[in-house]
């Protein structure tokens, strides 16, 4: 027997996937829109998520789950570059989600925590051992990725900056930030 709100085939992953599709289409996120996409009543979603904000947080964190961690023996600069470039590319692939990362000031779910810990390991190996300095470096790197993706998302390709130039600019800024952060040791 199913619990209230459960339907055959409806689970948290299905709800999050439907919500991401709504956002990727550029539509406003609402419980009604997600429920309509799934063919259920909006109240059925509450068995799987804690309201709209909980659903949005789940979508943002689920997206970050696609990011691979650098290998354990990766050079700190190369590992941070790899991770932050992959983050930037992921955000560019989902421009409809970028404003939500800005509004929610990132993500705090388990995937975001996993990525943050990987960044801490790389920063420590790069000579940045102080937790406060690590927090600052992580915040600056994440803001750089989200902010640059927000600029790219607002440029539809017909604007003054082409996508390849935006990516090159991001890479240059990332290199500068990492040089500064890792020179603190």
C-alpha positions in Angstrom: 0.0 0.0 0.0 1.3 3.5 -0.9 1.6 6.3 1.6 -0.4 9.5 1.1 1.0 11.5 -1.8 2.8 8.6 -3.4 1.9 7.5 -6.9 3.4 4.8 -9.0 6.5 6.3 -10.5 6.5 9.5 -8.4 9.5 9.9 -6.2 11.8 12.7 -5.1 14.1 12.2 -8.2 11.1 12.5 -10.5 9.9 15.6 -8.8 13.4 17.2 -8.9 13.8 16.2 -12.6 10.5 17.7 -13.5 11.3 20.9 -11.6 14.6 21.2 -13.4 12.9 20.8 -16.8 10.4 23.6 -15.8 13.3 25.9 -14.9 15.4 24.9 -18.0 12.5 25.9 -20.2 12.6 29.4 -18.6 9.3 29.0 -16.8 8.7 30.2 -13.3 9.0 27.4 -10.7 5.8 26.7 -8.9 4.5 23.6 -7.3 1.5 23.8 -9.7 3.8 23.8 -12.8 5.8 20.9 -11.6 2.7 18.9 -10.6 1.2 19.6 -14.0 4.3 18.3 -15.7 4.0 15.1 -13.7 0.3 14.8 -14.1 -0.4 14.9 -10.3 -2.1 17.3 -7.9 0.3 19.9 -6.4 -0.2 18.5 -2.9 1.3 15.2 -4.1 4.7 16.9 -4.3 4.8 17.8 -0.6 5.4 14.1 0.2 8.7 14.5 -1.6 9.9 18.1 -1.0 9.4 20.8 1.6 7.7 23.4 -0.5 8.9 25.6 -3.4 12.2 26.7 -1.7 13.0 23.1 -0.7 12.3 22.0 -4.3 14.5 24.8 -5.7 17.3 23.9 -3.3 17.0 20.2 -4.3 17.2 21.2 -8.0 20.3 23.3 -7.5 22.1 20.7 -5.5 21.0 17.9 -7.9 22.6 19.8 -10.7 25.9 20.0 -8.8 25.8 16.2 -8.4 26.9 16.0 -12.1 30.3 17.5 -11.3 33.1 15.0 -10.9 35.7 15.5 -8.2 39.3 15.8 -9.3 41.5 12.8 -8.7 43.1 12.6 -5.2 46.6 13.2 -6.5 45.8 16.1 -8.8 47.9 19.2 -8.6 46.0 21.8 -6.5 45.9 24.5 -9.1 44.9 22.0 -11.9 42.3 20.4 -9.7 40.7 23.7 -8.7 40.8 24.9 -12.3 39.2 21.6 -13.5 36.5 21.8 -10.8 35.6 25.4 -11.3 35.7 25.2 -15.1 33.4 22.2 -15.0 31.1 24.2 -12.6 31.1 27.2 -15.0 30.3 25.0 -18.0 27.5 23.3 -16.1 26.0 26.6 -15.2 26.3 27.7 -18.9 24.5 24.6 -19.9 21.5 25.5 -17.6 21.1 29.3 -18.0 17.6 29.2 -16.6 19.0 28.0 -13.3 21.7 30.6 -12.9 19.5 33.4 -11.5 18.4 30.9 -8.9 22.0 30.2 -7.9 22.4 34.0 -7.6 19.2 34.5 -5.6 19.9 31.5 -3.3 23.6 32.5 -3.0 24.7 29.1 -4.3 23.6 25.7 -2.9 24.1 24.2 0.5 23.0 20.6 -0.1 25.1 17.5 0.1 26.5 17.8 -3.4 27.6 21.4 -2.7 29.2 20.3 0.5 31.0 17.5 -1.3 32.4 20.0 -3.8 33.3 22.4 -1.0 35.2 19.7 0.9 37.1 18.8 -2.3 38.0 22.4 -2.7 39.3 22.6 0.9 41.5 19.5 0.3 43.0 21.1 -2.8 43.5 24.5 -1.1 45.2 22.8 1.9 47.5 20.9 -0.5 48.2 24.2 -2.2 49.3 25.7 1.1 46.1 27.5 2.2 45.6 25.8 5.6 43.7 28.4 7.5 39.9 27.6 7.4 38.9 31.3 7.2 41.2 31.8 4.2 39.8 28.6 2.6 36.2 30.0 3.2 37.2 33.2 1.5 38.9 31.5 -1.4 35.9 29.1 -2.0 33.4 32.0 -1.8 35.4 34.1 -4.3 35.8 31.1 -6.7 32.1 30.2 -6.5 31.0 33.8 -7.0 33.3 34.1 -10.0 31.7 31.0 -11.6 28.1 32.0 -10.9 28.6 35.7 -11.7 30.3 35.0 -15.0 27.6 32.5 -15.9 25.0 35.1 -15.0 26.6 37.5 -17.4 26.8 34.8 -20.1 23.1 33.8 -19.5 22.1 37.4 -20.0 24.0 37.6 -23.3 22.0 35.7 -25.9 24.9 35.3 -28.2 23.9 38.4 -30.2 25.3 40.8 -27.5 28.6 42.5 -27.4 30.5 39.4 -26.0 30.6 36.1 -27.8 30.4 32.8 -25.8 34.0 31.8 -26.7 35.3 35.2 -25.5 33.3 34.9 -22.3 34.8 31.5 -21.6 38.3 32.8 -22.3 37.6 35.8 -19.9 36.4 33.4 -17.3 39.5 31.2 -17.6 41.8 34.3 -17.3 40.0 35.5 -14.2 40.0 32.0 -12.6 43.8 31.8 -13.2 44.3 35.2 -11.6 42.1 34.2 -8.6 43.9 30.9 -8.1 47.3 32.5 -8.4 46.4 35.0 -5.7 44.8 32.4 -3.4 47.5 29.8 -3.7 50.3 32.4 -3.3 49.2 33.0 0.3 51.3 30.1 1.6 
